[in-house]
Amino acid sequence: MIKRELYMEQIRPFIGKDVVKVITGIRRSGKSVLLELLRAEINEFSQSIYLNFESKKNAEYTNADALYSYVVNRVGESKAKWYLFFDEIQEVTNWESVINSFRVDFDADIYITGSNAKLLSGELATLIAGRYVQFTVYPLSYDEFLKLNKGKGFSDYLRLGGMPFINNIINDEGAINIYLEDLYNSIVLKDVVKRNNIRDVDLLDRIVTYVLANISKTFSATSISKYFKNEHRRVSTDTVLNYIKACEEAYLFYKLKRQDIIGKKILKVSEKYFVADHGLREVVYGKQVQDISAILENIICLELLRRGYKVTVGAVYDEEIDFVGVKNSESIYIQVTYLMADEITRNREFRSLLRIEDNYPKYVVSMDEVNFSQKGIVHANIKDFLLSEW
């Protein structure tokens, strides 16, 4: 286990404060471990209750009234602060009302996890508006991967991805593939199909495969619908949008909108999608050597999100910037490519960044070992870039 200090640092200022701490992210990304780390840090001086609602032994508490009775009985007449930790809270029916009751009825510091973005889209947001903070947990960064898997390097991360459990089977690639396939099926069946009552699972699988094949490329729901039409299957754009949205809510995909950097506005055409873990893509879609640039972009996209940036795809006149990240009102611009083996490629990658006239940091990231920095734009090897502060 590693401490995942990036997330701990974000959560610590809110420990003991009257806000519900909501920890979300794709299934098996490490939310439960983060909850354990928080419990270990807090339990030295507190009274606490922990329940994992994916465990059968807690099945009797998966409705609001039973959970409320259990916690109230444990707390009793105590006037002390109680720390409540609930893992996969969405398994409890009407959980929103009982969480709000705990906050109102006694001195409780509450931490909940869930694997769906809808966690905060309904009643909870209404009941405790302004009384919760959300933290999204992502699969392991390259830095975390190295700390957890001594002796491994970027080629391993590139091939295997960052799902935390693979550390336990890191030297058995066949076992890793089986685990990632099972994890993908679990995400699709439990977090997409079941929660959204999707009947046409085959269509969902085809749409997911299409998105996986086109990560880092701009496309629209209409283009997917036309693709299926060419395959002699009629699919409405609304169905495509709904299925992709369900995958986004399960944190399988992240959608990036396109931003006109000069005009400072969001463009309403052709977003890009990225997958939560490139290792999952490799297993589900297949190991496509020719897609390495897309995989590198996916890694950088997730790193930006992991570090707390709001991320868009940039447009500068007729040029594109792979990523525009904004944090604390400051921007960062990043171009990603595999190798810059010739001057034509180097000119292409630097050209769009040179057209941006502000003084925020600008990077070209690749796997080149030679430094091609020029005119204030920093060229960085991706391994070094992922391990550096920016």
C-alpha positions as CSV (number, residue, x, y, z in Angstrom):
1,M,0.0,0.0,0.0
2,I,1.2,3.5,-0.8
3,K,-0.1,6.6,1.0
4,R,-1.5,8.3,-2.2
5,E,-0.4,11.6,-0.6
6,L,-1.8,13.6,-3.5
7,Y,-5.4,12.8,-2.3
8,M,-4.6,12.9,1.4
9,E,-3.3,16.4,1.0
10,Q,-6.5,17.5,-0.6
11,I,-8.7,15.9,2.0
12,R,-6.8,16.7,5.2
13,P,-8.0,20.4,5.5
14,F,-11.6,19.1,5.7
15,I,-11.1,16.5,8.4
16,G,-13.3,17.3,11.3
17,K,-15.2,20.0,9.4
18,D,-18.9,20.0,8.8
19,V,-18.8,18.9,5.2
20,V,-19.5,15.4,3.8
21,K,-16.4,14.1,2.1
22,V,-17.4,12.4,-1.1
23,I,-14.8,10.2,-2.7
24,T,-15.6,9.0,-6.3
25,G,-13.9,7.4,-9.2
26,I,-13.8,4.3,-11.4
27,R,-14.3,0.9,-9.7
28,R,-11.1,-0.5,-8.1
29,S,-9.1,2.8,-8.5
30,G,-8.2,2.9,-4.9
31,K,-11.1,4.6,-3.1
32,S,-11.4,1.9,-0.4
33,V,-7.6,2.2,0.2
34,L,-7.9,5.9,0.6
35,L,-10.7,5.4,3.1
36,E,-8.5,3.0,5.0
37,L,-5.7,5.6,5.0
38,L,-8.0,8.3,6.3
39,R,-9.3,5.9,9.0
40,A,-5.8,5.1,10.1
41,E,-4.9,8.8,10.4
42,I,-8.1,9.7,12.2
43,N,-8.7,6.6,14.4
44,E,-5.7,7.4,16.7
45,F,-7.9,9.9,18.5
46,S,-11.5,9.2,17.6
47,Q,-14.6,7.0,17.7
48,S,-15.6,5.7,14.3
49,I,-17.9,3.4,12.3
50,Y,-16.9,1.8,9.0
51,L,-19.2,-0.2,6.7
52,N,-18.4,-1.5,3.2
53,F,-21.8,-2.0,1.4
54,E,-20.3,-4.4,-1.2
55,S,-19.8,-6.9,1.6
56,K,-22.6,-9.4,2.2
57,K,-22.1,-9.1,6.0
58,N,-23.5,-5.5,5.7
59,A,-26.4,-6.4,3.4
60,E,-28.9,-5.8,6.2
61,Y,-27.9,-2.2,6.4
62,T,-28.5,-1.4,2.7
63,N,-31.7,0.6,3.3
64,A,-31.8,4.0,4.9
65,D,-33.9,3.0,8.0
66,A,-31.7,0.0,9.0
67,L,-28.5,2.0,8.5
68,Y,-29.8,4.9,10.6
69,S,-30.9,2.5,13.4
70,Y,-27.5,0.8,13.4
71,V,-25.5,4.0,13.6
72,V,-27.7,5.6,16.2
73,N,-27.5,2.5,18.4
74,R,-23.7,2.6,18.1
75,V,-23.5,6.3,18.9
76,G,-26.0,6.1,21.8
77,E,-25.9,9.1,24.1
78,S,-22.3,10.0,23.3
79,K,-21.5,13.7,22.9
80,A,-18.2,13.0,21.2
81,K,-17.5,13.5,17.5
82,W,-18.0,10.3,15.6
83,Y,-16.3,9.6,12.3
84,L,-18.4,7.7,9.8
85,F,-16.9,5.9,6.8
86,F,-19.3,4.3,4.2
87,D,-17.8,2.5,1.2
88,E,-19.8,2.2,-2.0
89,I,-22.7,4.1,-0.4
90,Q,-24.8,3.9,-3.6
91,E,-25.7,0.3,-2.6
92,V,-27.9,1.8,0.2
93,T,-31.4,2.7,-1.0
94,N,-32.3,6.3,-0.2
95,W,-28.9,6.8,1.2
96,E,-29.0,10.6,0.6
97,S,-31.6,11.2,3.4
98,V,-29.8,9.1,6.0
99,I,-26.4,10.8,5.3
100,N,-28.1,14.2,5.8
101,S,-29.7,12.9,9.0
102,F,-26.4,11.9,10.5
103,R,-25.0,15.3,9.8
104,V,-28.0,17.0,11.4
105,D,-28.7,14.7,14.4
106,F,-25.3,14.3,16.0
107,D,-21.7,15.4,15.8
108,A,-20.6,13.4,12.8
109,D,-17.7,13.7,10.4
110,I,-18.8,11.8,7.3
111,Y,-16.8,10.1,4.5
112,I,-18.5,8.3,1.7
113,T,-17.3,6.6,-1.5
114,G,-19.1,5.7,-4.7
115,S,-18.3,4.6,-8.3
116,N,-20.8,6.7,-10.1
117,A,-20.8,10.4,-11.0
118,K,-24.6,10.5,-10.3
119,L,-23.7,10.3,-6.6
120,L,-23.9,14.1,-6.4
121,S,-26.5,14.8,-9.1
122,G,-29.7,14.1,-7.2
123,E,-31.1,14.5,-3.7
124,L,-27.8,14.7,-1.8
125,A,-26.8,17.8,-3.6
126,T,-30.2,19.4,-2.8
127,L,-30.2,18.2,0.9
128,I,-26.7,19.4,1.7
129,A,-26.0,22.1,-0.9
130,G,-22.7,23.7,0.1
131,R,-22.1,21.0,2.7
132,Y,-20.1,18.5,0.7
133,V,-16.7,18.4,-1.0
134,Q,-15.9,15.9,-3.8
135,F,-12.6,14.2,-4.5
136,T,-12.1,12.0,-7.6
137,V,-9.6,9.1,-7.3
138,Y,-7.9,8.0,-10.5
139,P,-5.8,4.9,-11.2
140,L,-2.1,5.1,-10.3
141,S,0.0,7.8,-11.7
142,Y,3.4,6.9,-13.2
143,D,5.1,8.1,-10.0
144,E,2.7,5.9,-7.8
145,F,3.2,3.0,-10.2
146,L,7.0,3.2,-9.7
147,K,6.7,3.5,-5.9
148,L,4.4,0.4,-5.8
149,N,6.3,-1.7,-8.3
150,K,10.0,-1.5,-7.6
151,G,12.2,-2.3,-10.6
152,K,9.5,-1.5,-13.2
153,G,9.7,1.4,-15.6
154,F,7.8,3.4,-18.2
155,S,7.5,0.6,-20.7
156,D,5.7,-1.5,-18.0
157,Y,3.4,1.4,-17.2
158,L,2.7,2.0,-20.9
159,R,1.8,-1.6,-21.4
160,L,0.0,-2.5,-18.1
161,G,-1.7,0.7,-17.0
162,G,-2.2,1.9,-13.4
163,M,-5.0,-0.1,-11.8
164,P,-3.7,-0.6,-8.2
165,F,-4.4,-4.3,-7.8
166,I,-2.0,-5.4,-10.6
167,N,0.8,-4.7,-8.1
168,N,-0.1,-8.1,-6.5
169,I,0.4,-9.9,-9.8
170,I,2.9,-7.6,-11.5
171,N,5.2,-10.3,-12.9
172,D,2.4,-12.4,-14.4
173,E,1.1,-10.5,-17.5
174,G,-1.4,-13.3,-18.3
175,A,-3.0,-12.9,-14.8
176,I,-3.0,-9.1,-15.3
177,N,-4.9,-9.4,-18.5
178,I,-7.5,-11.7,-16.9
179,Y,-7.9,-9.3,-14.0
180,L,-8.3,-6.3,-16.3
181,E,-10.8,-8.1,-18.5
182,D,-12.9,-9.1,-15.4
183,L,-12.7,-5.5,-14.1
184,Y,-13.9,-4.1,-17.4
185,N,-16.8,-6.5,-17.4
186,S,-17.6,-5.6,-13.8
187,I,-17.6,-1.9,-14.6
188,V,-19.8,-2.3,-17.7
189,L,-22.3,-4.7,-16.1
190,K,-22.6,-3.2,-12.6
191,D,-21.9,0.5,-13.1
192,V,-23.3,1.0,-16.6
193,V,-25.8,-1.7,-17.6
194,K,-27.4,-2.3,-14.2
195,R,-27.6,1.3,-13.0
196,N,-29.0,2.5,-16.3
197,N,-31.3,-0.4,-17.2
198,I,-29.6,-0.9,-20.5
199,R,-31.1,-3.7,-22.5
200,D,-29.0,-3.8,-25.7
201,V,-25.7,-4.8,-24.1
202,D,-24.3,-5.8,-27.5
203,L,-24.8,-2.2,-28.8
204,L,-23.2,-0.8,-25.7
205,D,-20.2,-3.0,-26.2
206,R,-19.9,-1.9,-29.8
207,I,-20.1,1.8,-28.8
208,V,-17.5,1.4,-26.1
209,T,-15.2,-0.4,-28.5
210,Y,-15.7,2.5,-31.0
211,V,-14.8,5.1,-28.3
212,L,-11.8,3.0,-27.2
213,A,-10.6,2.8,-30.8
214,N,-10.8,6.6,-31.2
215,I,-9.5,8.0,-27.9
216,S,-7.7,11.3,-28.4
217,K,-9.6,11.8,-31.7
218,T,-12.4,14.3,-32.2
219,F,-15.7,12.8,-33.1
220,S,-19.4,13.2,-32.5
221,A,-22.4,11.1,-31.7
222,T,-23.5,11.7,-35.2
223,S,-20.3,10.2,-36.6
224,I,-20.8,7.1,-34.5
225,S,-24.4,6.8,-35.7
226,K,-23.2,7.0,-39.3
227,Y,-20.6,4.4,-38.6
228,F,-23.2,2.0,-37.4
229,K,-25.4,2.8,-40.4
230,N,-22.5,1.8,-42.7
231,E,-22.5,-1.5,-40.7
232,H,-26.2,-1.9,-41.6
233,R,-27.4,-1.1,-38.0
234,R,-29.7,1.9,-37.2
235,V,-28.7,3.7,-34.0
236,S,-30.0,7.1,-33.1
237,T,-27.6,9.8,-32.0
238,D,-29.6,10.1,-28.7
239,T,-29.0,6.4,-27.9
240,V,-25.3,6.9,-28.6
241,L,-25.1,9.9,-26.4
242,N,-27.0,8.2,-23.6
243,Y,-24.8,5.1,-23.7
244,I,-21.6,7.2,-23.7
245,K,-23.0,9.4,-20.9
246,A,-23.6,6.2,-18.8
247,C,-19.9,5.3,-19.3
248,E,-18.8,8.7,-18.3
249,E,-20.9,8.5,-15.1
250,A,-19.1,5.2,-14.3
251,Y,-15.8,7.1,-14.8
252,L,-14.9,4.8,-17.7
253,F,-14.5,7.7,-20.1
254,Y,-13.7,11.4,-19.7
255,K,-14.9,13.9,-22.2
256,L,-12.9,16.9,-23.1
257,K,-14.6,19.9,-24.8
258,R,-12.8,22.0,-27.3
259,Q,-11.9,25.6,-26.5
260,D,-11.2,28.5,-28.8
261,I,-8.1,29.9,-27.0
262,I,-8.2,33.2,-28.8
263,G,-12.0,33.8,-28.5
264,K,-12.1,32.3,-24.9
265,K,-15.2,30.2,-25.6
266,I,-16.1,26.6,-25.7
267,L,-16.8,25.1,-29.1
268,K,-19.9,22.9,-29.4
269,V,-18.6,20.4,-31.9
270,S,-16.6,17.2,-31.8
271,E,-15.3,16.5,-28.3
272,K,-12.5,14.2,-27.5
273,Y,-12.8,11.2,-25.2
274,F,-10.2,9.5,-23.0
275,V,-10.3,6.3,-21.0
276,A,-9.8,6.1,-17.2
277,D,-7.0,3.6,-17.6
278,H,-5.0,2.8,-20.7
279,G,-4.3,-0.7,-19.4
280,L,-8.0,-1.4,-19.6
281,R,-8.0,-0.2,-23.2
282,E,-5.1,-2.4,-24.1
283,V,-6.9,-5.5,-22.8
284,V,-10.4,-4.7,-24.2
285,Y,-9.5,-3.2,-27.6
286,G,-6.2,-4.9,-28.1
287,K,-2.5,-3.9,-28.1
288,Q,-2.3,-1.6,-31.0
289,V,1.4,-0.5,-31.5
290,Q,0.3,2.1,-34.0
291,D,-1.8,3.9,-31.4
292,I,1.1,4.8,-29.1
293,S,0.6,8.5,-29.6
294,A,-3.0,8.2,-28.5
295,I,-1.9,6.2,-25.4
296,L,0.6,8.9,-24.5
297,E,-2.1,11.5,-24.8
298,N,-4.3,9.5,-22.6
299,I,-1.6,9.3,-19.9
300,I,-1.1,13.0,-20.0
301,C,-4.8,13.8,-19.9
302,L,-5.3,11.6,-16.8
303,E,-2.2,13.2,-15.2
304,L,-3.7,16.7,-15.7
305,L,-7.0,15.6,-14.2
306,R,-5.2,13.9,-11.3
307,R,-3.3,17.1,-10.5
308,G,-6.6,19.0,-10.3
309,Y,-6.6,20.8,-13.7
310,K,-9.8,21.6,-15.6
311,V,-8.9,20.3,-19.0
312,T,-10.0,21.2,-22.5
313,V,-8.7,20.7,-26.1
314,G,-7.4,23.9,-27.5
315,A,-8.1,25.5,-30.8
316,V,-5.9,28.4,-32.1
317,Y,-7.2,29.5,-35.5
318,D,-6.8,26.4,-37.6
319,E,-4.4,24.7,-35.2
320,E,-5.1,22.4,-32.3
321,I,-3.5,22.2,-28.9
322,D,-3.8,18.7,-27.3
323,F,-4.5,20.0,-23.8
324,V,-5.2,23.3,-22.1
325,G,-5.2,22.9,-18.3
326,V,-6.4,25.5,-15.9
327,K,-5.8,25.5,-12.1
328,N,-6.0,28.4,-9.7
329,S,-6.8,30.7,-12.7
330,E,-3.5,29.9,-14.4
331,S,-3.1,27.9,-17.6
332,I,-0.8,25.3,-19.0
333,Y,-0.5,24.2,-22.7
334,I,0.7,20.8,-23.7
335,Q,1.3,19.1,-27.0
336,V,1.9,15.3,-27.0
337,T,3.5,13.2,-29.7
338,Y,5.4,10.0,-29.9
339,L,8.7,11.0,-31.5
340,M,10.0,14.1,-33.3
341,A,12.3,12.4,-35.7
342,D,12.4,15.1,-38.3
343,E,12.1,18.9,-38.6
344,I,8.7,18.7,-40.2
345,T,7.3,17.0,-37.2
346,R,9.0,19.3,-34.8
347,N,7.7,22.4,-36.6
348,R,4.2,20.9,-36.5
349,E,4.2,20.3,-32.8
350,F,5.7,23.7,-31.9
351,R,3.8,25.8,-34.4
352,S,0.4,25.9,-32.6
353,L,2.0,26.7,-29.3
354,L,4.0,29.6,-30.8
355,R,0.6,31.1,-31.9
356,I,-0.5,31.6,-28.3
357,E,0.6,35.0,-27.1
358,D,0.3,34.7,-23.3
359,N,3.1,33.9,-21.0
360,Y,1.8,30.7,-19.4
361,P,3.9,27.5,-19.5
362,K,3.9,25.6,-22.8
363,Y,5.3,22.1,-23.3
364,V,5.8,19.6,-26.0
365,V,6.0,16.1,-24.5
366,S,7.3,13.1,-26.3
367,M,9.5,10.0,-25.9
368,D,12.5,11.6,-27.4
369,E,15.7,11.6,-25.3
370,V,17.1,14.7,-27.1
371,N,15.9,18.1,-25.9
372,F,14.3,20.1,-28.7
373,S,13.2,23.1,-26.6
374,Q,12.9,26.4,-28.5
375,K,11.6,29.9,-28.2
376,G,10.4,29.6,-24.6
377,I,8.6,26.3,-25.3
378,V,9.9,23.5,-23.2
379,H,10.3,20.0,-24.7
380,A,10.2,17.2,-22.1
381,N,10.6,13.5,-22.2
382,I,7.4,12.1,-21.0
383,K,9.0,10.0,-18.2
384,D,10.6,13.1,-16.8
385,F,7.5,15.2,-17.3
386,L,5.3,12.8,-15.4
387,L,7.7,12.8,-12.4
388,S,8.3,16.6,-12.3
389,E,6.3,19.4,-10.7
390,W,4.4,21.7,-13.0
